[in-house]
């Protein structure tokens, strides 16, 4: 309570550090923990509470508020450049992200075209190779059957036996008997 009670209206102006140092430590607590008006009311003198005292208290409180406001303004102005720089960085990052999204979209389209141009023909080649391999196996089997047929004919001729009749053709629908 000494800060408010010791001031007088006619005292010379104090340097800012003295004015702030004269404040009780409670003034620097978080707002939730300290009530400045309640503190001032508790520190009112029991006697000598006149207009001059209240005017001195008002002047002193106004000086402290002005000092705090000037320090706050200076801090805000010091931080303003960093704030503007940070906002410029955010805007640059935003435009970089937009460009990156456009590039990703174009790359996906290009990859899709390349995939269509590379994978589909590759799959066609693979299908042709499999078909060719299957036909080669079938040709090998047919050649084997022809060789067996000619050997069977030769055997029948040597033995003097009549050739057996050929089997009936398969049904037209491709199904067995």
Helices and strands as residue ranges (DSSP letters): H 2-6, H 16-21, G 25-28, H 36-42, H 51-159
